[in-house]
Amino acid sequence: MSQQNVQGATAKPTEASFEIHGQDYRATYSPDDNKLRLYTSQRLDDETYAIVSKAGFKWAPKQDLFVAPAWTPRREDVLIALAGEIEDDDSTLIERQEERAERFSGYSDKRASESGQTLSHVDKLAAAVPFGQPILVGHHSERKARRHAQKIENGMQKAVMLFEQAEYWQHRAKASLLHGKYKERPDVRYRRIKGIKADLRKAERTIEEANKYLTRWRADGLDLKRALAISDFEHVAACFSLEQYPRPPEKSQYEGMMSLYSALKNDIITPEQARNIAVSYHESTIRHYRRWATHYENRLNYEQAMLNEQGGVFARSQEFQVGGQVKSRGEWLKIIRINKSAGEVSTVETPCYTFLGYEGTMKLTVDKITDYTAPTEADAAQAPVTVKRPPIVNYPDEGFVTMTKAEWAAKPRDYKGVRLQAATETHGAYRYRRVMTAGCSLSTVYITDLKIVEIPNK
C-alpha cells in the first residue's frame, strides 16, 4: 500500500467519513523507542492523509504502517481521533530491530545473487573473444568488437556495484542488531532516565512560571501601569485585527503579531483585554505541559522498572558506601565521597585512574561504574577519616595567576580544576586551584578576594 502527498487539507475527518469508507484504524505506542504507530486496513483518503502527514507521521512501506519519530500531544490527539484509543505495542525494540535486520539481510542476499548472475554473464561474453585478441582497427569487425568490449566493461561495473550494495545492506543488518542491543544496555537506559528527568523538570518549571503569571494577571486592582509591568516580563503575543480591536487612524494599524506590552503601550487593547488574552494563553500552556509532564512520568516509571529488572550496579547504587570499591574501566577504585541529587546517587568521588599518571581525585557518574563491592569493617571504620577533604590553599606567590572569585567562577570548567597534593614529610595534604593559560599551560591560581590559606604543616 503506497500513499501520495497531498497539500492544503487541514480539516479533521469525521467518524462518518470513516464509516463510509469502511476504514479500520489501530494505533499503538512503544515506550522502548517512544514512537507512535498507525495501522490502517485501507489506503487513506486525501483529506485524512494530509492530517496524518502534517502531524509528522511517515509511511513505512515495508512495515505497512505510519510511524511518528516521537510522542507529542498533537500526534496523540490525531491517533485518538482516528482509532479511539492507543494500545501498547506488542513487539519489543529488539524484535523490531531483528525484523529490520532480516529485511536488510534479504536485500543483501538479493544483491549478491544479482552480482553473481551479472558476473556469470560477463564471463560468457568474455569467453566469446579469443584470449589476447586485439580490436582490429579499420577492419569491418571493429565496431562490433568495441560494442562487445563495452558490454563486458559495463557488466563488470554493474557486478561490482551490486556486490558493494550487498556488503552495504549486510553492514546495515549488523548495525540494526547492535543498535537494538545498545538501547537495551543498563548504562544507556540510565542515561536515558537522566535525560527524561531533565525534560520533566523543564516542563514543571514552565507550568510553575505560567501559574505565577496567572496569579499576577488575576489579582485585583489591575490598571494600565500594572498590566505594562506584567507584560514586560512575559512573552505573550497575538494578532490584533482592526475588526476585532478597532482603533483611530492615528494609532498603529498593524494587524500582525504584536506583544501585549506593545499593544498596551499603543492603546490598541485595554488592560482587561490584555488580561483575557494572557490568562487564555497561560491556561493553554499549563494544559499542554501537564500532558508532557504526565508523559515523562509514565516513561520514567517504565524505564526505572526495566532498569530494576535488569539489576546490576544501577539497581544497587543506593547501597554505595564510603570505603567501598567500584569498578570502572577495568580498575577497582575506593569510594571517597558520595554525591546525591534528588535523593539518588549522582556521582561518587574516587582516586584517579592509575593510567592517568597523577595523583588526585575524580568524579564518576553511575553509568561509568560496572561493579561494586561493599566496604569491610576496617574500611567502614576508616571512612569518616577518608571523607574529610584537605583544605584548598590560597596564597600569593611568584608565577601564580591572580584573579577574583567572580573571574574564577566565569572560567569554563574545561579550563580550570582543583588538584590534590598528597602529604609529605614536610607538609600535610592540601588542594590547590589550577587554570589553563596562554600556550595551554597550567598555572596555580591565587584568588585575591578570598582569605589567605597557607599550606598545612605536617
Buried (B, 14 or more C-beta within 10 A) or exposed (E): EEBEEBEEBEEEBEEEEBEEBEBEBBBBBBBBBBBBBBBBEEBBBBBBBBBBBBBBBEBEEEBEBBBBEEBBBEBBEBBEBBBEEBEEBEBBBBEBBBBBBEBBBEBBEBBBEBBBEBBEBBEEBBEEBEEEEEBEEEEEEEEEBEEBBEBBEEBBEBBEBBBEBBBBBBEBBEBBBEBBEEBBEBBEBBBBBBEBBEBBEBBBEBBEBBBEBBEBBEEEEBEEEBBBEBBEEBEBBBEBEEEEBEBEEEEBEBEEEBBBBBBBBBEBBBBEBBBEBBBEBBEEBBEBBBBBBEBBEBBBEBBBEBBEEBEBBBBBBEEBEBBBBBBBEEEEBBBBBBEEEEEEBBBBBBBBBEEEEEEBBBEBBBBBBBEBEEBEEEBBEBBEEBBEBBBBBBBEEEEBBEBEEEBBEEBEEEEBBEBBBEEEEEBBBBBBBBBBEEEEEBBBBBBEEEEEBEBEEE
